[in-house]
Amino acid sequence: MKTTKSWPGFWDNLIPLKGGLSGPQLAGWTPGPAARSGLGCRVLADEMIEVAPSVALAADVYLPKDPGRYPAVIAFAAYSKELQAAGVPAGNNETGSPPVFTDRGYAHVIVTRRGMGRSGGEDAVFLNDADVADHATIIRWASEQSWCDGQVVLFGTSYYGLTQLQVARLRPPALKAFFAIETCTDYFRHIAMYGGAPQPDFFALWAGANFTPFQFKLRVPPLARAVVSHITNSPLKRLWEPLLRRRMARIMKGFERLKPACPTRETFAALMLDSKTRASCPLPDGPSGGLHAIEAPFVVVQNPGYLNLHQFGSYDLFENAATPADRKWLIIGPAEFELPAYHWQLEALSFFDHLVYGAENGYAAQPRVRYWAAGAEDFRAAADWPLPGGAPLRLYPASNGADAVVHRLVRAPEAGSNRWAAVPFGAIVTPGFDDVANQVLSFELAIETEIELTGPVTLNLSFSCNELDSHIIARTGRVARDGTVEILSMGSIRPACRRIDAARSTATEIAIDIDTPEPLTPGDPVLLRFSLTPQPVVLKPGERLRLDIGSRTDLLRSDVSHGHAQFDMQVPPYFSRNTLHYGPDTFLEITVANPNSERSHR
């Protein structure tokens, strides 16, 4: 395997990079002493690593200043690497902060896949098999370098998390562990056609932000990255970050207007026009169904603040990987949206210290599951997921009369029905339309005694409409005593795609078979059963549990300024009257945590 060495020049390391931490770092515990610390950071920029004849990938290798052999932390994705270390608040900045890792005795290797930036080869469909093989080659290459002790681990968020699961299935000998944040396992179901609908809002934003000709050609010298890092990771962040968050929605819309490179536009067109079935989707299936091939130790972190991205992959991995039970951990954090994604680095370093340095820092004693409980605002622990001893609770929607009023959630089914208007996203309606045709049905349950709801969330509906198809968006929320609403769980389903795919379902997600739509017969009720994203919550007396059901994401979702990454969907497809039929077939099923089970507050 050939490597073109890039010896560090005087300018590359003239100014040291400044590291950064942001967002949640530790899941309710304080680790013991670090294995190494205070080692500084230097960079070997643009190492060119041969992965195939005449194809070399570009990598930036960040090392401790002290010469030696260190474990390597690899981050591999399709994004440009040029600003990853600078702390720039970009959506693709998801590798962690190199000085944070090198200071603790790790080499941090950030690699760009074929066709991006200085990497050779042709740009191709995302997450393809060649990328996975290249990733494995990079792991072997890193383990053989003079600065590596032969041990390799993986770290990263989103795309940098998805690639970890793919390559872990190949079991590279040097791979000792991985730490994946916000991942997906079924690319068709979780990304391309979530809820049976394409995702143009997300994909247009993603393409415009990451895959324009500018991004492919971007080159930022290490010295410039270092200078920028002293601004982005300085105390000044307290001043500019709130301003950025308030403007983030407008910034994201601006990215949607940028023109991606031609291959990316072709992928976008295929996703929107051709991905009607799993076989016609341009993306590969993903590792779901093959996770039993993973045996490496791992930590997977789930962010519950997502709707149509990163919803259920963490639970699939935790349930189905063949990694021994005492070598895998699930963390469900608070809903958060951090730019750059400098979250969970201290948790990952403690995990890596335990595995590759053998540090007695307490990680081996950490419970298999730790989760943030909204309402209580603390981390709690459990022996498994779903929580052992949890009891299912069914709450039945029941009418309070007129469609537009707030209805009830009750513990026994009642007969009746209510309707809501399904209006296509962006459609023209008259002023005051909502006064005569409500677009959301709302239900509430008053909380009389404290209760913890932690586990899978399922909605079962008897539904009809006066069209061939529609769409349903559902969310649960915690209504505080002062009336403010905190979003908890969200889910989506296309009624014409309602057949359950039992083979792909997990304990947390009901997988829906999208391949063969079954058009509705106007007026005839059908049964719909689908999953909402889990969000552990503690509800207290005086608060209310709320269920909202509608047909448009923009009426129910939150946004990144509140820690939620929930993208608009082009649904519903038609104007229609949608009817919810009450009774034993319409219920919200949630899990009540057993207060006597093996759990603890952190």
ZIVEN-V260130 format. One record per backbone hydrogen bond with DSSP energy under -1.0 kcal/mol. CO is the residue of the C=O (numbers start at 1). NH is the residue of the N-H. E is the energy in kcal/mol with one decimal. If there is no record, write none. Layout:
CO	NH	E
CO	NH	E
//
This chain:
2	50	-2.7
4	48	-1.7
11	14	-1.1
24	344	-3.3
25	347	-1.3
26	28	-1.6
39	65	-2.2
42	63	-2.9
44	61	-2.7
47	59	-2.1
48	4	-2.5
49	57	-2.8
52	55	-2.7
55	51	-2.5
55	52	-1.5
56	120	-3.3
57	49	-2.8
58	112	-2.1
59	47	-2.9
60	110	-2.4
61	44	-3.1
62	108	-2.6
63	42	-2.4
70	149	-1.4
71	107	-2.8
72	153	-3.0
73	109	-3.1
74	155	-1.6
75	111	-2.8
77	113	-2.0
88	90	-2.6
90	93	-1.6
92	94	-1.7
93	341	-2.9
94	157	-2.0
97	100	-1.4
97	101	-1.1
98	102	-2.8
99	103	-1.9
101	106	-1.2
102	105	-1.9
103	39	-1.4
107	73	-3.8
108	62	-2.9
109	75	-2.6
110	60	-2.2
111	77	-1.4
113	116	-1.5
116	119	-2.1
120	115	-1.5
128	132	-1.6
129	133	-2.4
130	134	-2.6
131	135	-2.5
132	136	-2.0
133	137	-2.1
134	138	-2.5
135	139	-2.0
136	140	-2.1
137	141	-2.8
138	142	-2.8
139	143	-2.0
142	145	-1.5
145	148	-1.6
147	70	-2.9
151	72	-2.5
152	176	-3.2
153	74	-2.6
154	179	-1.8
156	181	-2.0
157	160	-1.8
158	161	-1.7
158	162	-2.8
159	163	-2.0
161	165	-1.1
162	166	-1.5
163	167	-2.2
164	168	-2.2
165	169	-1.1
167	170	-1.3
168	171	-1.1
172	175	-1.6
174	152	-2.3
177	154	-1.2
178	299	-1.7
179	156	-1.1
180	301	-2.5
181	158	-2.3
185	288	-2.6
186	190	-3.1
187	192	-2.6
188	193	-2.8
193	196	-2.5
194	197	-1.3
199	203	-2.4
200	204	-2.5
201	205	-1.7
202	206	-3.0
203	207	-2.6
204	208	-2.3
205	209	-2.1
206	210	-1.5
207	211	-2.5
211	261	-3.1
212	216	-1.9
213	217	-1.7
221	225	-2.0
222	226	-2.3
223	227	-2.2
224	228	-2.4
225	229	-2.4
226	230	-1.2
228	231	-1.8
228	232	-2.7
229	233	-2.0
231	234	-1.2
234	237	-2.2
235	238	-1.6
236	239	-1.8
236	240	-1.8
237	241	-2.4
240	244	-2.3
241	245	-2.5
242	246	-1.9
243	247	-1.1
247	251	-2.3
248	252	-2.8
249	253	-1.8
250	254	-1.8
251	255	-1.8
252	256	-1.5
255	258	-1.6
261	265	-2.1
262	266	-2.4
263	267	-1.9
264	268	-2.6
265	269	-2.6
266	270	-2.1
267	271	-2.4
268	272	-2.4
269	273	-2.8
270	274	-1.9
274	276	-2.0
285	187	-1.9
287	290	-2.8
290	293	-1.8
291	294	-1.9
294	322	-1.4
297	178	-1.5
298	329	-1.8
299	180	-2.0
300	331	-2.5
301	182	-2.8
302	333	-2.1
305	565	-1.9
312	316	-1.8
313	317	-2.5
314	318	-2.4
315	319	-2.1
316	320	-2.4
317	321	-2.3
324	327	-2.5
327	298	-1.7
329	300	-2.2
330	370	-2.3
331	302	-3.2
332	372	-2.7
340	342	-2.1
342	22	-1.6
344	348	-2.1
345	349	-2.5
346	350	-2.0
347	351	-2.1
348	352	-3.0
349	353	-2.9
350	354	-1.9
351	355	-1.8
352	356	-3.1
353	359	-2.2
359	361	-1.6
361	32	-2.2
363	366	-1.8
368	330	-3.0
369	382	-2.4
370	332	-2.5
371	380	-2.9
373	377	-2.1
374	538	-3.2
378	373	-2.8
379	602	-3.8
380	371	-2.7
382	369	-1.8
387	390	-1.6
391	592	-3.1
393	590	-2.5
395	588	-3.0
396	410	-2.6
398	408	-2.4
402	405	-1.3
407	444	-1.8
408	398	-2.4
410	396	-3.7
416	582	-2.8
418	580	-2.9
420	578	-2.9
422	576	-1.9
424	427	-2.3
430	433	-1.6
432	435	-1.3
433	436	-1.6
433	437	-1.5
438	421	-3.1
441	549	-2.7
442	407	-3.3
443	547	-2.6
444	409	-1.8
445	545	-2.4
447	542	-2.1
451	539	-3.0
452	593	-2.3
453	537	-2.0
457	532	-2.7
458	589	-3.3
459	530	-2.1
460	587	-2.5
461	528	-2.7
462	581	-2.8
463	526	-2.9
464	579	-3.5
465	523	-2.6
468	520	-3.2
472	493	-2.0
473	550	-2.6
474	491	-2.3
475	548	-2.7
476	488	-2.9
477	546	-2.8
478	486	-2.4
479	544	-1.9
480	483	-2.0
484	480	-2.8
486	478	-2.5
489	476	-2.3
490	533	-2.6
491	474	-2.5
493	472	-2.5
494	497	-2.2
496	518	-3.7
499	513	-3.3
500	502	-1.1
509	506	-2.6
511	501	-3.1
521	524	-2.7
526	463	-2.9
528	461	-3.0
530	459	-2.7
536	374	-2.2
537	453	-2.9
539	451	-2.3
540	543	-2.3
543	447	-2.8
544	479	-3.1
545	445	-2.2
546	477	-2.0
547	443	-2.4
548	475	-2.2
549	441	-3.0
550	473	-2.6
553	556	-1.5
553	557	-3.1
559	562	-1.8
559	564	-2.0
560	563	-1.7
565	307	-1.0
569	571	-2.1
576	422	-3.0
577	466	-1.1
578	420	-2.3
579	464	-2.0
580	418	-1.6
583	586	-1.6
587	460	-3.0
588	395	-2.7
589	458	-2.6
590	393	-3.4
591	454	-1.5
592	391	-2.5
594	597	-1.9
597	599	-1.8
600	381	-2.4
//
